[in-house]
Amino acid sequence: MARTRSVKPSFFKNEHLAECEPMARLLFVGLWTLADSDGRMEFRPLRIKAELFPYDSCDIMPLFSQLADRGFIRVYGVENRKFLDIPTFREHQRCHPSEQPDGLPAWETGQAVSFHDEKLFLTANCALPSFNPSTLNPSTFGAPSTPQTRRCSKPADPLRWTAENGWEGITDADHAEWSQAYPAADLSVELAKATQWLKANPKKARKSNWRKWLTTVWLTKCQDRGGTHREASRPAAHPPADPSKKRWWRGDAQRNMTDSEYAAWRRDRMAGGTVAALATGLKLKEEDL
């Protein structure tokens, strides 16, 4: 499977690569797209030609030989299988962090293969022709004198979530840091709430960075909203009503009273009305006199 790779400007100015035919240079670039993240692939010339030169009629074996003679590729055999290795691949290519190597055997574990003829027979003690780049104009693509360590990206974060197992990879150090950063959040409760939310929303339970989502989205929102137990700590807006009292809306009695209180209020109001009526009647009679 071909992969996307990058080409540096120095590739076109490499005097050692310039000694190869243009088709050999194009083959070298094409090999980058077929190699895994370790710069290795199975050495199958016919398949490689079909992948890289489907519309060209050319003999690909001499092109391989030109690259091998100058140290740009190495072919070796392991258990009757042949492999191709690009020594400087890891120096000039930055693969995607999620790309994994194909698990092919390393150059050091195999036997070098000679390019004496098209059959590429294995030789027990055969080494590839040595190549020493010019000290005045060192090649950026020449074979390295010592094996170069791969500059790997940061290891994958062990923190993840699955519907079957829930949260995995959360350490005691994570708990300590989160408790300090989000003091209002009850971590055990919030993790359980996040699990239920993810199960209820399976389409959103596909995160490439679970740590980032859990901290910057879930716990941060919990902290900004007042914490896990914000409802319990919030004071009540109104005192709870007495369930034994009813609210009466008749006349001026717009307040909570029991039935007995309301009956007494009605009697007092009726008595006051009767006295006022008697006083009004007596006043009218006095005026008539």
C-alpha positions as CSV (number, residue, x, y, z in Angstrom):
1,M,0.0,0.0,0.0
2,A,1.5,3.3,-1.1
3,R,1.9,6.1,1.5
4,T,2.3,9.9,1.3
5,R,5.9,11.0,1.7
6,S,7.9,14.2,1.4
7,V,10.7,15.3,-0.9
8,K,13.4,17.7,0.3
9,P,14.9,20.4,-2.0
10,S,18.4,18.9,-1.4
11,F,17.3,15.7,-3.3
12,F,17.7,17.5,-6.6
13,K,21.2,18.8,-5.8
14,N,22.6,15.5,-4.6
15,E,25.7,14.9,-6.8
16,H,25.9,11.2,-6.0
17,L,22.3,10.6,-6.9
18,A,23.0,12.6,-10.1
19,E,25.3,9.8,-11.2
20,C,22.2,7.6,-11.6
21,E,19.8,7.6,-14.6
22,P,16.7,9.8,-14.3
23,M,14.5,6.7,-14.1
24,A,16.7,5.4,-11.2
25,R,16.1,8.7,-9.3
26,L,12.4,8.4,-9.9
27,L,12.5,4.8,-8.7
28,F,14.2,6.0,-5.5
29,V,11.4,8.4,-4.8
30,G,8.8,5.8,-5.6
31,L,10.4,3.4,-3.2
32,W,9.7,5.8,-0.3
33,T,6.0,5.5,-0.9
34,L,6.1,1.7,-0.8
35,A,8.3,1.4,2.2
36,D,6.9,1.1,5.7
37,S,7.7,3.5,8.5
38,D,11.0,1.7,9.1
39,G,12.0,2.1,5.4
40,R,11.6,-1.6,4.6
41,M,9.6,-3.6,2.0
42,E,9.6,-6.9,0.3
43,F,11.9,-7.0,-2.6
44,R,9.6,-8.0,-5.5
45,P,10.9,-6.3,-8.6
46,L,7.9,-7.1,-10.9
47,R,5.4,-5.9,-8.4
48,I,7.4,-2.7,-7.7
49,K,7.6,-2.0,-11.4
50,A,3.9,-2.4,-11.7
51,E,3.3,0.0,-8.8
52,L,5.7,2.7,-9.9
53,F,6.0,2.4,-13.7
54,P,2.7,1.1,-14.9
55,Y,2.9,3.1,-18.2
56,D,6.7,2.8,-18.9
57,S,8.6,0.0,-20.6
58,C,11.9,-0.3,-18.8
59,D,14.3,-2.8,-17.3
60,I,14.1,-2.1,-13.6
61,M,16.9,-4.3,-12.4
62,P,19.8,-2.0,-13.6
63,L,18.0,0.8,-11.9
64,F,18.0,-1.1,-8.6
65,S,21.7,-1.9,-9.2
66,Q,22.6,1.8,-9.6
67,L,20.9,2.7,-6.3
68,A,22.5,-0.2,-4.5
69,D,26.0,0.5,-5.8
70,R,25.8,4.0,-4.3
71,G,24.4,3.0,-1.0
72,F,20.9,4.4,-1.4
73,I,19.2,0.9,-1.0
74,R,20.2,-2.4,0.5
75,V,18.7,-5.8,-0.5
76,Y,19.0,-8.8,1.8
77,G,17.5,-12.2,2.3
78,V,15.9,-13.8,5.4
79,E,14.5,-17.3,5.2
80,N,14.3,-17.5,1.4
81,R,12.5,-14.1,1.3
82,K,14.1,-10.9,-0.1
83,F,13.7,-7.5,1.4
84,L,14.7,-4.0,0.5
85,D,15.9,-1.4,3.1
86,I,16.5,2.3,2.6
87,P,19.2,3.2,5.1
88,T,18.5,7.0,5.3
89,F,14.7,6.7,5.3
90,R,14.2,7.5,8.9
91,E,16.4,10.6,8.7
92,H,14.4,12.3,5.9
93,Q,10.9,11.1,6.4
94,R,8.5,12.0,9.2
95,C,5.7,9.4,9.1
96,H,2.3,9.9,10.6
97,P,2.2,9.0,14.4
98,S,-0.5,6.4,13.8
99,E,1.4,4.6,11.0
100,Q,2.9,1.4,12.3
101,P,5.7,-0.6,10.7
102,D,4.9,-3.8,8.9
103,G,7.2,-5.9,11.2
104,L,9.6,-6.9,8.5
105,P,13.0,-8.2,9.6
106,A,15.9,-5.7,9.9
107,W,18.9,-5.5,7.6
108,E,21.2,-6.7,10.4
109,T,19.3,-10.0,10.7
110,G,19.6,-11.1,7.0
111,Q,22.2,-11.9,4.4
112,A,23.2,-9.4,1.8
113,V,22.0,-10.0,-1.8
114,S,24.3,-9.5,-4.8
115,F,23.2,-7.7,-8.0
116,H,25.4,-9.8,-10.3
117,D,22.5,-10.9,-12.4
118,E,18.7,-10.7,-12.6
119,K,18.2,-13.7,-10.4
120,L,19.7,-11.9,-7.4
121,F,21.2,-15.1,-5.8
122,L,22.0,-15.1,-2.2
123,T,25.7,-15.1,-1.2
124,A,26.7,-16.4,2.2
125,N,29.4,-13.8,2.9
126,C,28.7,-11.1,0.4
127,A,28.6,-7.4,1.3
128,L,27.2,-4.7,-0.8
129,P,29.8,-2.5,-2.5
130,S,31.0,0.1,-0.1
131,F,30.4,3.8,-0.9
132,N,32.2,6.7,0.8
133,P,30.6,10.1,0.1
134,S,32.9,13.0,-0.7
135,T,34.2,14.8,2.4
136,L,34.1,18.1,0.6
137,N,30.5,17.8,-0.5
138,P,28.8,15.3,1.8
139,S,25.6,13.8,0.4
140,T,22.5,14.3,2.4
141,F,21.2,11.0,1.0
142,G,24.4,8.9,1.2
143,A,24.6,5.8,3.4
144,P,25.2,6.7,7.0
145,S,28.5,5.6,8.6
146,T,26.7,4.5,11.8
147,P,23.1,3.4,12.3
148,Q,20.9,6.3,13.1
149,T,18.4,6.0,15.9
150,R,14.8,6.7,14.8
151,R,13.3,9.9,16.0
152,C,10.0,8.5,17.2
153,S,7.0,10.6,18.1
154,K,5.7,10.6,21.7
155,P,4.3,7.2,22.7
156,A,0.6,6.8,22.5
157,D,-1.4,7.9,25.6
158,P,-2.6,4.8,27.5
159,L,-5.7,6.7,28.6
160,R,-8.7,5.5,26.7
161,W,-12.4,4.6,27.0
162,T,-14.3,1.6,25.7
163,A,-18.0,0.7,26.2
164,E,-17.0,-2.7,27.5
165,N,-14.3,-1.7,30.0
166,G,-15.0,2.0,30.7
167,W,-11.9,4.1,31.5
168,E,-8.5,2.6,31.3
169,G,-5.0,4.0,31.8
170,I,-5.9,6.6,34.5
171,T,-3.1,6.6,37.1
172,D,-2.9,7.9,40.6
173,A,-0.8,10.8,39.3
174,D,-3.6,11.7,37.0
175,H,-6.1,11.7,39.9
176,A,-3.8,14.0,41.9
177,E,-3.3,16.5,39.1
178,W,-7.0,16.6,38.2
179,S,-8.0,17.0,41.8
180,Q,-5.7,20.0,42.1
181,A,-6.8,21.5,38.7
182,Y,-10.5,20.8,39.1
183,P,-11.2,21.0,42.9
184,A,-15.0,21.4,42.5
185,A,-15.2,18.2,40.4
186,D,-15.8,14.8,42.1
187,L,-13.7,12.7,39.9
188,S,-15.4,9.3,40.5
189,V,-18.8,10.9,39.9
190,E,-17.7,12.8,36.8
191,L,-16.0,9.7,35.3
192,A,-19.2,7.7,35.8
193,K,-21.3,10.5,34.3
194,A,-19.0,10.7,31.3
195,T,-19.3,6.9,30.8
196,Q,-23.0,7.1,30.8
197,W,-23.0,10.0,28.4
198,L,-20.7,8.2,26.0
199,K,-22.8,5.1,26.1
200,A,-25.9,7.2,25.3
201,N,-24.0,8.9,22.4
202,P,-22.1,6.1,20.7
203,K,-21.4,8.2,17.6
204,K,-19.5,10.7,19.7
205,A,-17.5,8.1,21.5
206,R,-14.7,8.1,18.9
207,K,-12.0,10.3,20.2
208,S,-8.4,10.3,19.0
209,N,-7.2,12.0,22.2
210,W,-9.3,10.9,25.3
211,R,-7.1,12.8,27.8
212,K,-7.7,16.1,26.0
213,W,-11.5,15.5,25.8
214,L,-11.8,14.4,29.4
215,T,-9.8,17.3,30.8
216,T,-10.4,20.3,28.5
217,V,-14.1,19.5,27.8
218,W,-15.7,17.4,30.5
219,L,-13.8,18.4,33.7
220,T,-13.3,22.0,32.6
221,K,-17.1,22.5,32.0
222,C,-17.9,20.8,35.3
223,Q,-15.5,23.2,37.1
224,D,-16.8,26.3,35.3
225,R,-20.4,25.4,36.2
226,G,-19.7,25.2,39.9
227,G,-18.6,21.6,40.3
228,T,-20.3,18.2,40.7
229,H,-22.4,19.1,43.7
230,R,-23.4,22.6,42.7
231,E,-27.1,22.0,43.2
232,A,-26.7,20.8,46.8
233,S,-24.6,23.8,47.7
234,R,-26.8,26.4,46.0
235,P,-29.1,28.2,48.5
236,A,-32.8,27.8,47.9
237,A,-34.5,30.8,46.2
238,H,-37.6,30.5,48.4
239,P,-38.3,28.7,51.7
240,P,-40.2,25.5,51.2
241,A,-44.0,26.0,51.6
242,D,-45.8,24.3,54.5
243,P,-47.7,21.4,53.0
244,S,-50.4,21.8,55.7
245,K,-51.3,25.3,54.5
246,K,-53.2,26.2,51.4
247,R,-53.0,29.5,49.4
248,W,-56.2,31.4,49.5
249,W,-56.9,33.9,46.8
250,R,-60.3,35.2,47.9
251,G,-60.5,38.8,48.6
252,D,-57.5,40.2,50.5
253,A,-56.5,36.8,51.9
254,Q,-53.6,36.2,49.5
255,R,-51.3,34.4,51.9
256,N,-50.8,30.8,53.1
257,M,-53.3,29.8,55.8
258,T,-54.7,26.6,57.2
259,D,-58.4,25.9,56.9
260,S,-59.0,27.0,60.6
261,E,-57.0,30.2,60.1
262,Y,-59.0,31.0,57.0
263,A,-62.3,30.4,58.8
264,A,-61.2,32.7,61.6
265,W,-60.2,35.3,59.1
266,R,-63.6,35.1,57.4
267,R,-65.5,35.4,60.7
268,D,-63.4,38.5,61.6
269,R,-64.1,40.0,58.3
270,M,-67.8,39.3,58.4
271,A,-68.0,40.7,61.9
272,G,-66.3,43.8,60.9
273,G,-68.6,44.2,57.9
274,T,-71.7,43.8,60.1
275,V,-70.5,46.5,62.5
276,A,-69.8,48.9,59.7
277,A,-73.2,48.3,58.2
278,L,-75.0,48.9,61.5
279,A,-73.0,52.2,62.0
280,T,-73.9,53.3,58.5
281,G,-77.6,52.5,59.2
282,L,-77.6,54.5,62.4
283,K,-76.0,57.5,60.7
284,L,-78.7,57.5,58.1
285,K,-81.4,57.4,60.7
286,E,-79.9,60.3,62.6
287,E,-79.8,62.4,59.4
288,D,-83.5,61.7,58.8
289,L,-84.3,63.0,62.2
